[in-house]
Amino acid sequence: PPARLAGDFPARLDGAPLLLPGVEASVRGPLLRWIEAAGLRPRIVGEFDDSALMRAFAEAGAGIFPSASLVGEQLCRQGGLVHLGDAKGVTETYYAISVERRLTHPAVRAISEGAHAKQNFA
């Protein structure tokens, strides 16, 4: 529970149960380097190749997990999770590839427009 994770971020992560993305995840290396640079020693209690399964374990109270800031608000709203802080400098890259020159699907357009807006303000 969040009450057990009192204190400033990121210090509150020291000793906390951590759910990690699997070894093939592109964000794992940068995340582990960030943890090390911050001098933290969380307890790794699970490693997941499936982010939905990792989220389910977090929702069940098994530990904390990293999540992209783009979906963090939604996770808190839908899953009853709590945002603990941002791992500054840890990023993950997503690619949307389309054979169409002009994007026509509303969901693909929304993703593309959101990414462009974020890129222009980042």
N, CA, C and O atoms as a Tinker XYZ file with bonds, in Angstrom:
   488  protein
     1  N      0.817000   -1.205000    0.000000    73     2
     2  CA     0.000000    0.000000    0.000000    64     1     3
     3  C      0.852000    1.255000    0.000000    63     2     4     5
     4  O      1.980000    1.237000    0.491000    81     3
     5  N      0.326000    2.352000   -0.547000    73     3     6
     6  CA     1.080000    3.596000   -0.618000    64     5     7
     7  C      1.552000    4.098000    0.735000    63     6     8     9
     8  O      2.596000    4.744000    0.810000    81     7
     9  N      0.822000    3.823000    1.801000    73     7    10
    10  CA     1.219000    4.297000    3.132000    64     9    11
    11  C      2.586000    3.759000    3.529000    63    10    12    13
    12  O      3.331000    4.424000    4.248000    81    11
    13  N      2.920000    2.556000    3.063000    73    11    14
    14  CA     4.229000    1.973000    3.387000    64    13    15
    15  C      5.345000    2.651000    2.612000    63    14    16    17
    16  O      6.520000    2.477000    2.937000    81    15
    17  N      4.993000    3.418000    1.594000    73    15    18
    18  CA     5.996000    4.053000    0.749000    64    17    19
    19  C      6.082000    5.549000    1.035000    63    18    20    21
    20  O      6.153000    6.362000    0.113000    81    19
    21  N      6.074000    5.897000    2.294000    73    19    22
    22  CA     6.138000    7.303000    2.694000    64    21    23
    23  C      7.525000    7.862000    2.418000    63    22    24    25
    24  O      8.501000    7.117000    2.329000    81    23
    25  N      7.602000    9.165000    2.286000    73    23    26
    26  CA     8.882000    9.824000    2.079000    64    25    27
    27  C      8.976000   10.433000    0.700000    63    26    28    29
    28  O      8.047000   10.362000   -0.104000    81    27
    29  N     10.121000   11.031000    0.448000    73    27    30
    30  CA    10.338000   11.701000   -0.825000    64    29    31
    31  C     10.646000   10.697000   -1.925000    63    30    32    33
    32  O     11.188000    9.620000   -1.680000    81    31
    33  N     10.286000   11.078000   -3.138000    73    31    34
    34  CA    10.634000   10.281000   -4.311000    64    33    35
    35  C     11.978000   10.767000   -4.818000    63    34    36    37
    36  O     12.174000   11.980000   -4.897000    81    35
    37  N     12.896000    9.915000   -5.159000    73    35    38
    38  CA    12.778000    8.468000   -5.301000    64    37    39
    39  C     13.194000    7.670000   -4.067000    63    38    40    41
    40  O     13.161000    6.440000   -4.090000    81    39
    41  N     13.586000    8.352000   -2.991000    73    39    42
    42  CA    14.083000    7.639000   -1.802000    64    41    43
    43  C     13.081000    6.613000   -1.287000    63    42    44    45
    44  O     13.477000    5.585000   -0.738000    81    43
    45  N     11.797000    6.878000   -1.455000    73    43    46
    46  CA    10.774000    5.950000   -0.961000    64    45    47
    47  C     10.818000    4.593000   -1.664000    63    46    48    49
    48  O     10.216000    3.631000   -1.188000    81    47
    49  N     11.522000    4.509000   -2.783000    73    47    50
    50  CA    11.621000    3.240000   -3.507000    64    49    51
    51  C     12.659000    2.299000   -2.899000    63    50    52    53
    52  O     12.658000    1.103000   -3.192000    81    51
    53  N     13.536000    2.827000   -2.060000    73    51    54
    54  CA    14.588000    2.010000   -1.461000    64    53    55
    55  C     13.961000    0.922000   -0.586000    63    54    56    57
    56  O     13.247000    1.223000    0.371000    81    55
    57  N     14.226000   -0.323000   -0.914000    73    55    58
    58  CA    13.684000   -1.452000   -0.169000    64    57    59
    59  C     12.272000   -1.841000   -0.558000    63    58    60    61
    60  O     11.748000   -2.833000   -0.052000    81    59
    61  N     11.643000   -1.081000   -1.448000    73    59    62
    62  CA    10.261000   -1.369000   -1.858000    64    61    63
    63  C     10.215000   -2.578000   -2.793000    63    62    64    65
    64  O     11.167000   -2.814000   -3.537000    81    63
    65  N      9.127000   -3.344000   -2.765000    73    63    66
    66  CA     8.977000   -4.472000   -3.688000    64    65    67
    67  C      8.757000   -3.945000   -5.110000    63    66    68    69
    68  O      7.825000   -3.180000   -5.356000    81    67
    69  N      9.614000   -4.358000   -6.033000    73    67    70
    70  CA     9.585000   -3.837000   -7.399000    64    69    71
    71  C      9.259000   -4.935000   -8.395000    63    70    72    73
    72  O      9.845000   -6.017000   -8.361000    81    71
    73  N      8.322000   -4.646000   -9.278000    73    71    74
    74  CA     7.980000   -5.512000  -10.400000    64    73    75
    75  C      8.671000   -4.916000  -11.620000    63    74    76    77
    76  O      8.470000   -3.744000  -11.942000    81    75
    77  N      9.477000   -5.713000  -12.293000    73    75    78
    78  CA    10.284000   -5.209000  -13.409000    64    77    79
    79  C      9.812000   -5.759000  -14.746000    63    78    80    81
    80  O      9.306000   -6.879000  -14.819000    81    79
    81  N      9.980000   -4.964000  -15.813000    73    79    82
    82  CA     9.781000   -5.511000  -17.153000    64    81    83
    83  C     10.847000   -6.573000  -17.423000    63    82    84    85
    84  O     11.929000   -6.529000  -16.838000    81    83
    85  N     10.547000   -7.517000  -18.300000    73    83    86
    86  CA    11.474000   -8.596000  -18.629000    64    85    87
    87  C     12.759000   -8.108000  -19.277000    63    86    88    89
    88  O     12.872000   -6.942000  -19.656000    81    87
    89  N     13.720000   -9.006000  -19.401000    73    87    90
    90  CA    15.049000   -8.644000  -19.904000    64    89    91
    91  C     15.020000   -8.132000  -21.340000    63    90    92    93
    92  O     15.930000   -7.406000  -21.742000    81    91
    93  N     14.017000   -8.481000  -22.116000    73    91    94
    94  CA    13.931000   -8.030000  -23.507000    64    93    95
    95  C     13.296000   -6.643000  -23.642000    63    94    96    97
    96  O     13.332000   -6.059000  -24.725000    81    95
    97  N     12.726000   -6.115000  -22.583000    73    95    98
    98  CA    12.061000   -4.807000  -22.645000    64    97    99
    99  C     13.093000   -3.695000  -22.810000    63    98   100   101
   100  O     14.099000   -3.667000  -22.101000    81    99
   101  N     12.846000   -2.784000  -23.742000    73    99   102
   102  CA    13.811000   -1.714000  -24.016000    64   101   103
   103  C     13.981000   -0.760000  -22.837000    63   102   104   105
   104  O     15.024000   -0.118000  -22.714000    81   103
   105  N     12.986000   -0.658000  -21.978000    73   103   106
   106  CA    13.053000    0.280000  -20.859000    64   105   107
   107  C     13.799000   -0.297000  -19.652000    63   106   108   109
   108  O     14.178000    0.448000  -18.749000    81   107
   109  N     14.009000   -1.590000  -19.630000    73   107   110
   110  CA    14.615000   -2.227000  -18.456000    64   109   111
   111  C     16.017000   -1.688000  -18.152000    63   110   112   113
   112  O     16.299000   -1.315000  -17.014000    81   111
   113  N     16.887000   -1.645000  -19.147000    73   111   114
   114  CA    18.261000   -1.166000  -18.945000    64   113   115
   115  C     18.308000    0.255000  -18.415000    63   114   116   117
   116  O     18.941000    0.506000  -17.389000    81   115
   117  N     17.642000    1.206000  -19.101000    73   115   118
   118  CA    17.630000    2.578000  -18.588000    64   117   119
   119  C     17.032000    2.683000  -17.183000    63   118   120   121
   120  O     17.502000    3.478000  -16.370000    81   119
   121  N     16.013000    1.895000  -16.898000    73   119   122
   122  CA    15.395000    1.924000  -15.572000    64   121   123
   123  C     16.369000    1.432000  -14.503000    63   122   124   125
   124  O     16.501000    2.055000  -13.450000    81   123
   125  N     17.050000    0.320000  -14.769000    73   123   126
   126  CA    18.014000   -0.204000  -13.798000    64   125   127
   127  C     19.180000    0.758000  -13.593000    63   126   128   129
   128  O     19.681000    0.890000  -12.476000    81   127
   129  N     19.620000    1.434000  -14.660000    73   127   130
   130  CA    20.694000    2.431000  -14.525000    64   129   131
   131  C     20.221000    3.622000  -13.692000    63   130   132   133
   132  O     20.983000    4.155000  -12.886000    81   131
   133  N     18.977000    4.038000  -13.878000    73   131   134
   134  CA    18.413000    5.137000  -13.089000    64   133   135
   135  C     18.345000    4.754000  -11.612000    63   134   136   137
   136  O     18.690000    5.553000  -10.741000    81   135
   137  N     17.901000    3.533000  -11.338000    73   135   138
   138  CA    17.821000    3.043000   -9.952000    64   137   139
   139  C     19.206000    3.046000   -9.314000    63   138   140   141
   140  O     19.375000    3.492000   -8.179000    81   139
   141  N     20.190000    2.546000  -10.051000    73   139   142
   142  CA    21.560000    2.493000   -9.527000    64   141   143
   143  C     22.117000    3.897000   -9.299000    63   142   144   145
   144  O     22.733000    4.161000   -8.266000    81   143
   145  N     21.905000    4.794000  -10.257000    73   143   146
   146  CA    22.412000    6.166000  -10.125000    64   145   147
   147  C     21.777000    6.890000   -8.941000    63   146   148   149
   148  O     22.399000    7.760000   -8.331000    81   147
   149  N     20.536000    6.529000   -8.620000    73   147   150
   150  CA    19.842000    7.150000   -7.485000    64   149   151
   151  C     20.242000    6.507000   -6.160000    63   150   152   153
   152  O     19.807000    6.953000   -5.098000    81   151
   153  N     21.070000    5.460000   -6.216000    73   151   154
   154  CA    21.519000    4.790000   -4.994000    64   153   155
   155  C     20.433000    3.970000   -4.314000    63   154   156   157
   156  O     20.461000    3.775000   -3.099000    81   155
   157  N     19.480000    3.492000   -5.098000    73   155   158
   158  CA    18.350000    2.739000   -4.545000    64   157   159
   159  C     18.593000    1.239000   -4.618000    63   158   160   161
   160  O     19.306000    0.749000   -5.494000    81   159
   161  N     17.991000    0.527000   -3.689000    73   159   162
   162  CA    18.062000   -0.934000   -3.678000    64   161   163
   163  C     16.672000   -1.506000   -3.409000    63   162   164   165
   164  O     16.394000   -1.999000   -2.316000    81   163
   165  N     15.800000   -1.434000   -4.422000    73   163   166
   166  CA    14.485000   -2.036000   -4.242000    64   165   167
   167  C     14.606000   -3.559000   -4.238000    63   166   168   169
   168  O     15.593000   -4.113000   -4.721000    81   167
   169  N     13.598000   -4.224000   -3.694000    73   167   170
   170  CA    13.553000   -5.693000   -3.706000    64   169   171
   171  C     12.815000   -6.126000   -4.968000    63   170   172   173
   172  O     11.613000   -5.889000   -5.091000    81   171
   173  N     13.512000   -6.750000   -5.895000    73   171   174
   174  CA    12.866000   -7.213000   -7.125000    64   173   175
   175  C     12.081000   -8.476000   -6.797000    63   174   176   177
   176  O     12.655000   -9.511000   -6.459000    81   175
   177  N     10.753000   -8.373000   -6.903000    73   175   178
   178  CA     9.884000   -9.491000   -6.528000    64   177   179
   179  C      9.246000  -10.162000   -7.736000    63   178   180   181
   180  O      8.563000  -11.174000   -7.585000    81   179
   181  N      9.456000   -9.620000   -8.929000    73   179   182
   182  CA     8.904000  -10.241000  -10.126000    64   181   183
   183  C      9.438000   -9.591000  -11.379000    63   182   184   185
   184  O      9.745000   -8.399000  -11.392000    81   183
   185  N      9.548000  -10.384000  -12.437000    73   183   186
   186  CA     9.967000   -9.898000  -13.748000    64   185   187
   187  C      8.944000  -10.391000  -14.757000    63   186   188   189
   188  O      8.582000  -11.567000  -14.754000    81   187
   189  N      8.475000   -9.495000  -15.621000    73   187   190
   190  CA     7.350000   -9.801000  -16.496000    64   189   191
   191  C      7.630000   -9.418000  -17.940000    63   190   192   193
   192  O      8.097000   -8.315000  -18.224000    81   191
   193  N      7.339000  -10.343000  -18.849000    73   191   194
   194  CA     7.387000  -10.031000  -20.272000    64   193   195
   195  C      6.054000   -9.444000  -20.726000    63   194   196   197
   196  O      5.971000   -8.843000  -21.798000    81   195
   197  N      5.031000   -9.612000  -19.928000    73   195   198
   198  CA     3.681000   -9.147000  -20.241000    64   197   199
   199  C      3.330000   -7.982000  -19.309000    63   198   200   201
   200  O      3.170000   -8.174000  -18.104000    81   199
   201  N      3.213000   -6.781000  -19.870000    73   199   202
   202  CA     2.955000   -5.601000  -19.034000    64   201   203
   203  C      1.580000   -5.653000  -18.374000    63   202   204   205
   204  O      1.406000   -5.120000  -17.278000    81   203
   205  N      0.606000   -6.283000  -19.019000    73   203   206
   206  CA    -0.723000   -6.406000  -18.404000    64   205   207
   207  C     -0.663000   -7.302000  -17.171000    63   206   208   209
   208  O     -1.335000   -7.033000  -16.175000    81   207
   209  N      0.129000   -8.353000  -17.232000    73   207   210
   210  CA     0.283000   -9.240000  -16.079000    64   209   211
   211  C      1.022000   -8.509000  -14.950000    63   210   212   213
   212  O      0.679000   -8.666000  -13.778000    81   211
   213  N      2.028000   -7.717000  -15.305000    73   211   214
   214  CA     2.758000   -6.940000  -14.301000    64   213   215
   215  C      1.799000   -5.963000  -13.609000    63   214   216   217
   216  O      1.840000   -5.798000  -12.390000    81   215
   217  N      0.950000   -5.329000  -14.390000    73   215   218
   218  CA    -0.042000   -4.408000  -13.829000    64   217   219
   219  C     -0.998000   -5.147000  -12.894000    63   218   220   221
   220  O     -1.336000   -4.638000  -11.826000    81   219
   221  N     -1.435000   -6.346000  -13.291000    73   219   222
   222  CA    -2.351000   -7.127000  -12.450000    64   221   223
   223  C     -1.703000   -7.462000  -11.109000    63   222   224   225
   224  O     -2.361000   -7.407000  -10.070000    81   223
   225  N     -0.432000   -7.803000  -11.128000    73   223   226
   226  CA     0.280000   -8.087000   -9.875000    64   225   227
   227  C      0.363000   -6.828000   -9.008000    63   226   228   229
   228  O      0.214000   -6.901000   -7.788000    81   227
   229  N      0.602000   -5.674000   -9.639000    73   227   230
   230  CA     0.648000   -4.415000   -8.886000    64   229   231
   231  C     -0.717000   -4.103000   -8.281000    63   230   232   233
   232  O     -0.808000   -3.693000   -7.124000    81   231
   233  N     -1.769000   -4.295000   -9.058000    73   231   234
   234  CA    -3.121000   -4.040000   -8.558000    64   233   235
   235  C     -3.465000   -4.963000   -7.392000    63   234   236   237
   236  O     -4.244000   -4.595000   -6.512000    81   235
   237  N     -2.879000   -6.168000   -7.387000    73   235   238
   238  CA    -3.118000   -7.119000   -6.297000    64   237   239
   239  C     -2.245000   -6.824000   -5.076000    63   238   240   241
   240  O     -2.360000   -7.497000   -4.052000    81   239
   241  N     -1.369000   -5.816000   -5.185000    73   239   242
   242  CA    -0.554000   -5.418000   -4.044000    64   241   243
   243  C      0.798000   -6.093000   -3.948000    63   242   244   245
   244  O      1.444000   -6.035000   -2.902000    81   243
   245  N      1.244000   -6.742000   -5.038000    73   243   246
   246  CA     2.520000   -7.457000   -5.009000    64   245   247
   247  C      3.726000   -6.531000   -5.037000    63   246   248   249
   248  O      4.810000   -6.925000   -4.608000    81   247
   249  N      3.562000   -5.317000   -5.530000    73   247   250
   250  CA     4.694000   -4.405000   -5.598000    64   249   251
   251  C      4.397000   -3.210000   -6.471000    63   250   252   253
   252  O      3.281000   -3.029000   -6.959000    81   251
   253  N      5.424000   -2.397000   -6.659000    73   251   254
   254  CA     5.316000   -1.226000   -7.517000    64   253   255
   255  C      5.875000   -1.584000   -8.884000    63   254   256   257
   256  O      6.650000   -2.531000   -9.014000    81   255
   257  N      5.478000   -0.821000   -9.910000    73   255   258
   258  CA     5.980000   -1.114000  -11.244000    64   257   259
   259  C      6.125000    0.170000  -12.050000    63   258   260   261
   260  O      5.412000    1.146000  -11.812000    81   259
   261  N      7.055000    0.164000  -13.007000    73   259   262
   262  CA     7.221000    1.338000  -13.859000    64   261   263
   263  C      6.149000    1.347000  -14.941000    63   262   264   265
   264  O      5.724000    0.300000  -15.429000    81   263
   265  N      5.729000    2.535000  -15.297000    73   263   266
   266  CA     4.726000    2.691000  -16.341000    64   265   267
   267  C      5.031000    3.948000  -17.132000    63   266   268   269
   268  O      5.533000    4.930000  -16.585000    81   267
   269  N      4.729000    3.914000  -18.408000    73   267   270
   270  CA     4.907000    5.101000  -19.237000    64   269   271
   271  C      4.015000    6.223000  -18.725000    63   270   272   273
   272  O      2.865000    5.989000  -18.354000    81   271
   273  N      4.545000    7.433000  -18.706000    73   271   274
   274  CA     3.768000    8.567000  -18.196000    64   273   275
   275  C      2.516000    8.816000  -19.026000    63   274   276   277
   276  O      1.549000    9.391000  -18.527000    81   275
   277  N      2.523000    8.392000  -20.287000    73   275   278
   278  CA     1.359000    8.590000  -21.149000    64   277   279
   279  C      0.133000    7.830000  -20.658000    63   278   280   281
   280  O     -0.995000    8.246000  -20.921000    81   279
   281  N      0.337000    6.728000  -19.952000    73   279   282
   282  CA    -0.800000    5.925000  -19.479000    64   281   283
   283  C     -0.949000    5.962000  -17.962000    63   282   284   285
   284  O     -1.867000    5.351000  -17.417000    81   283
   285  N     -0.071000    6.661000  -17.288000    73   283   286
   286  CA    -0.093000    6.690000  -15.827000    64   285   287
   287  C     -1.395000    7.171000  -15.227000    63   286   288   289
   288  O     -1.908000    6.569000  -14.283000    81   287
   289  N     -1.941000    8.265000  -15.774000    73   287   290
   290  CA    -3.198000    8.809000  -15.242000    64   289   291
   291  C     -4.333000    7.798000  -15.400000    63   290   292   293
   292  O     -5.150000    7.623000  -14.496000    81   291
   293  N     -4.374000    7.144000  -16.542000    73   291   294
   294  CA    -5.411000    6.136000  -16.790000    64   293   295
   295  C     -5.265000    4.957000  -15.828000    63   294   296   297
   296  O     -6.266000    4.446000  -15.325000    81   295
   297  N     -4.042000    4.524000  -15.568000    73   295   298
   298  CA    -3.815000    3.415000  -14.639000    64   297   299
   299  C     -4.304000    3.767000  -13.241000    63   298   300   301
   300  O     -4.894000    2.932000  -12.555000    81   299
   301  N     -4.061000    4.993000  -12.824000    73   299   302
   302  CA    -4.504000    5.422000  -11.493000    64   301   303
   303  C     -6.024000    5.468000  -11.420000    63   302   304   305
   304  O     -6.619000    5.062000  -10.422000    81   303
   305  N     -6.645000    5.962000  -12.482000    73   303   306
   306  CA    -8.097000    6.083000  -12.513000    64   305   307
   307  C     -8.773000    4.716000  -12.562000    63   306   308   309
   308  O     -9.723000    4.470000  -11.819000    81   307
   309  N     -8.299000    3.837000  -13.420000    73   307   310
   310  CA    -8.965000    2.552000  -13.641000    64   309   311
   311  C     -8.520000    1.459000  -12.687000    63   310   312   313
   312  O     -9.323000    0.610000  -12.304000    81   311
   313  N     -7.272000    1.467000  -12.305000    73   311   314
   314  CA    -6.757000    0.358000  -11.516000    64   313   315
   315  C     -6.606000    0.636000  -10.041000    63   314   316   317
   316  O     -6.183000   -0.238000   -9.284000    81   315
   317  N     -6.947000    1.848000   -9.616000    73   315   318
   318  CA    -6.791000    2.180000   -8.210000    64   317   319
   319  C     -5.335000    2.258000   -7.787000    63   318   320   321
   320  O     -5.015000    2.084000   -6.611000    81   319
   321  N     -4.457000    2.519000   -8.740000    73   319   322
   322  CA    -3.030000    2.618000   -8.449000    64   321   323
   323  C     -2.678000    4.051000   -8.073000    63   322   324   325
   324  O     -3.479000    4.963000   -8.275000    81   323
   325  N     -1.488000    4.250000   -7.531000    73   323   326
   326  CA    -1.033000    5.565000   -7.087000    64   325   327
   327  C      0.271000    5.900000   -7.799000    63   326   328   329
   328  O      1.185000    5.077000   -7.857000    81   327
   329  N      0.351000    7.111000   -8.340000    73   327   330
   330  CA     1.577000    7.572000   -8.992000    64   329   331
   331  C      2.573000    7.976000   -7.913000    63   330   332   333
   332  O      2.273000    8.832000   -7.081000    81   331
   333  N      3.756000    7.366000   -7.920000    73   331   334
   334  CA     4.759000    7.647000   -6.887000    64   333   335
   335  C      5.765000    8.701000   -7.310000    63   334   336   337
   336  O      6.329000    9.387000   -6.457000    81   335
   337  N      6.004000    8.846000   -8.613000    73   335   338
   338  CA     6.974000    9.818000   -9.089000    64   337   339
   339  C      7.444000    9.466000  -10.481000    63   338   340   341
   340  O      7.069000    8.429000  -11.029000    81   339
   341  N      8.267000   10.329000  -11.054000    73   339   342
   342  CA     8.783000   10.133000  -12.402000    64   341   343
   343  C     10.272000    9.834000  -12.373000    63   342   344   345
   344  O     11.042000   10.518000  -11.698000    81   343
   345  N     10.667000    8.815000  -13.104000    73   343   346
   346  CA    12.082000    8.464000  -13.248000    64   345   347
   347  C     12.644000    9.327000  -14.375000    63   346   348   349
   348  O     12.682000    8.908000  -15.532000    81   347
   349  N     13.073000   10.521000  -14.028000    73   347   350
   350  CA    13.548000   11.490000  -15.019000    64   349   351
   351  C     14.675000   10.892000  -15.858000    63   350   352   353
   352  O     15.628000   10.317000  -15.332000    81   351
   353  N     14.541000   11.042000  -17.165000    73   351   354
   354  CA    15.555000   10.552000  -18.081000    64   353   355
   355  C     15.319000    9.144000  -18.581000    63   354   356   357
   356  O     15.988000    8.713000  -19.521000    81   355
   357  N     14.392000    8.412000  -17.987000    73   355   358
   358  CA    14.071000    7.062000  -18.463000    64   357   359
   359  C     12.957000    7.200000  -19.488000    63   358   360   361
   360  O     11.863000    7.666000  -19.172000    81   359
   361  N     13.243000    6.794000  -20.711000    73   359   362
   362  CA    12.255000    6.917000  -21.779000    64   361   363
   363  C     12.077000    5.592000  -22.499000    63   362   364   365
   364  O     12.924000    4.700000  -22.442000    81   363
   365  N     10.963000    5.501000  -23.168000    73   363   366
   366  CA    10.676000    4.327000  -23.983000    64   365   367
   367  C     10.176000    4.836000  -25.323000    63   366   368   369
   368  O      9.407000    5.797000  -25.378000    81   367
   369  N     10.601000    4.207000  -26.390000    73   367   370
   370  CA    10.233000    4.641000  -27.727000    64   369   371
   371  C      9.178000    3.710000  -28.304000    63   370   372   373
   372  O      9.276000    2.488000  -28.195000    81   371
   373  N      8.177000    4.308000  -28.913000    73   371   374
   374  CA     7.126000    3.555000  -29.592000    64   373   375
   375  C      7.138000    3.941000  -31.057000    63   374   376   377
   376  O      7.440000    5.084000  -31.401000    81   375
   377  N      6.814000    3.000000  -31.915000    73   375   378
   378  CA     6.750000    3.252000  -33.343000    64   377   379
   379  C      5.371000    2.880000  -33.856000    63   378   380   381
   380  O      4.852000    1.809000  -33.541000    81   379
   381  N      4.782000    3.763000  -34.643000    73   379   382
   382  CA     3.532000    3.466000  -35.338000    64   381   383
   383  C      3.868000    3.458000  -36.820000    63   382   384   385
   384  O      4.280000    4.475000  -37.377000    81   383
   385  N      3.692000    2.324000  -37.446000    73   383   386
   386  CA     4.054000    2.167000  -38.846000    64   385   387
   387  C      2.778000    1.948000  -39.646000    63   386   388   389
   388  O      1.946000    1.109000  -39.298000    81   387
   389  N      2.637000    2.710000  -40.716000    73   387   390
   390  CA     1.446000    2.604000  -41.549000    64   389   391
   391  C      1.857000    2.584000  -43.010000    63   390   392   393
   392  O      2.780000    3.289000  -43.417000    81   391
   393  N      1.161000    1.766000  -43.799000    73   391   394
   394  CA     1.427000    1.741000  -45.236000    64   393   395
   395  C      0.703000    2.893000  -45.924000    63   394   396   397
   396  O      1.018000    3.240000  -47.062000    81   395
   397  N     -0.258000    3.480000  -45.234000    73   395   398
   398  CA    -1.002000    4.603000  -45.798000    64   397   399
   399  C     -0.194000    5.887000  -45.652000    63   398   400   401
   400  O      0.407000    6.146000  -44.609000    81   399
   401  N     -0.192000    6.658000  -46.680000    73   399   402
   402  CA     0.503000    7.941000  -46.614000    64   401   403
   403  C     -0.267000    8.908000  -45.713000    63   402   404   405
   404  O      0.319000    9.712000  -44.989000    81   403
   405  N     -1.565000    8.807000  -45.777000    73   403   406
   406  CA    -2.441000    9.653000  -44.953000    64   405   407
   407  C     -3.131000    8.754000  -43.932000    63   406   408   409
   408  O     -3.763000    7.763000  -44.300000    81   407
   409  N     -3.012000    9.094000  -42.669000    73   407   410
   410  CA    -3.610000    8.286000  -41.609000    64   409   411
   411  C     -5.117000    8.503000  -41.591000    63   410   412   413
   412  O     -5.592000    9.635000  -41.495000    81   411
   413  N     -5.868000    7.398000  -41.686000    73   411   414
   414  CA    -7.325000    7.516000  -41.747000    64   413   415
   415  C     -8.023000    6.937000  -40.518000    63   414   416   417
   416  O     -9.116000    7.382000  -40.167000    81   415
   417  N     -7.420000    5.965000  -39.869000    73   415   418
   418  CA    -8.068000    5.353000  -38.703000    64   417   419
   419  C     -8.026000    6.341000  -37.540000    63   418   420   421
   420  O     -6.959000    6.865000  -37.220000    81   419
   421  N     -9.180000    6.608000  -36.897000    73   419   422
   422  CA    -9.228000    7.612000  -35.823000    64   421   423
   423  C     -8.269000    7.329000  -34.666000    63   422   424   425
   424  O     -7.678000    8.259000  -34.118000    81   423
   425  N     -8.109000    6.077000  -34.293000    73   423   426
   426  CA    -7.211000    5.749000  -33.176000    64   425   427
   427  C     -5.759000    6.012000  -33.559000    63   426   428   429
   428  O     -4.990000    6.549000  -32.762000    81   427
   429  N     -5.388000    5.637000  -34.769000    73   427   430
   430  CA    -4.014000    5.862000  -35.234000    64   429   431
   431  C     -3.747000    7.360000  -35.354000    63   430   432   433
   432  O     -2.663000    7.828000  -35.004000    81   431
   433  N     -4.731000    8.115000  -35.847000    73   431   434
   434  CA    -4.578000    9.578000  -35.933000    64   433   435
   435  C     -4.400000   10.190000  -34.545000    63   434   436   437
   436  O     -3.558000   11.067000  -34.354000    81   435
   437  N     -5.194000    9.728000  -33.576000    73   435   438
   438  CA    -5.100000   10.264000  -32.212000    64   437   439
   439  C     -3.732000    9.988000  -31.604000    63   438   440   441
   440  O     -3.152000   10.860000  -30.958000    81   439
   441  N     -3.220000    8.793000  -31.806000    73   439   442
   442  CA    -1.892000    8.444000  -31.292000    64   441   443
   443  C     -0.832000    9.330000  -31.933000    63   442   444   445
   444  O      0.034000    9.875000  -31.248000    81   443
   445  N     -0.909000    9.468000  -33.251000    73   443   446
   446  CA     0.071000   10.271000  -33.972000    64   445   447
   447  C      0.023000   11.734000  -33.540000    63   446   448   449
   448  O      1.063000   12.349000  -33.307000    81   447
   449  N     -1.177000   12.290000  -33.433000    73   447   450
   450  CA    -1.318000   13.689000  -33.023000    64   449   451
   451  C     -0.837000   13.895000  -31.590000    63   450   452   453
   452  O     -0.186000   14.896000  -31.289000    81   451
   453  N     -1.156000   12.953000  -30.711000    73   451   454
   454  CA    -0.698000   13.048000  -29.324000    64   453   455
   455  C      0.812000   12.985000  -29.221000    63   454   456   457
   456  O      1.424000   13.719000  -28.444000    81   455
   457  N      1.411000   12.104000  -30.010000    73   455   458
   458  CA     2.869000   11.969000  -29.995000    64   457   459
   459  C      3.530000   13.239000  -30.520000    63   458   460   461
   460  O      4.529000   13.696000  -29.964000    81   459
   461  N      2.978000   13.805000  -31.582000    73   459   462
   462  CA     3.548000   15.039000  -32.122000    64   461   463
   463  C      3.407000   16.188000  -31.132000    63   462   464   465
   464  O      4.332000   16.984000  -30.970000    81   463
   465  N      2.267000   16.279000  -30.475000    73   463   466
   466  CA     2.064000   17.346000  -29.487000    64   465   467
   467  C      3.041000   17.192000  -28.329000    63   466   468   469
   468  O      3.629000   18.175000  -27.878000    81   467
   469  N      3.220000   15.965000  -27.844000    73   467   470
   470  CA     4.136000   15.716000  -26.722000    64   469   471
   471  C      5.565000   16.036000  -27.147000    63   470   472   473
   472  O      6.326000   16.627000  -26.380000    81   471
   473  N      5.933000   15.647000  -28.372000    73   471   474
   474  CA     7.287000   15.888000  -28.861000    64   473   475
   475  C      7.567000   17.388000  -28.957000    63   474   476   477
   476  O      8.680000   17.831000  -28.673000    81   475
   477  N      6.574000   18.159000  -29.353000    73   475   478
   478  CA     6.763000   19.604000  -29.488000    64   477   479
   479  C      6.865000   20.314000  -28.150000    63   478   480   481
   480  O      7.406000   21.417000  -28.080000    81   479
   481  N      6.353000   19.697000  -27.077000    73   479   482
   482  CA     6.388000   20.330000  -25.760000    64   481   483
   483  C      7.395000   19.690000  -24.823000    63   482   484   485
   484  O      7.603000   20.194000  -23.719000    81   483
   485  N      8.023000   18.602000  -25.225000    73   483   486
   486  CA     8.961000   17.891000  -24.350000    64   485   487
   487  C     10.264000   18.634000  -24.218000    63   486   488
   488  O     11.168000   18.176000  -23.518000    81   487
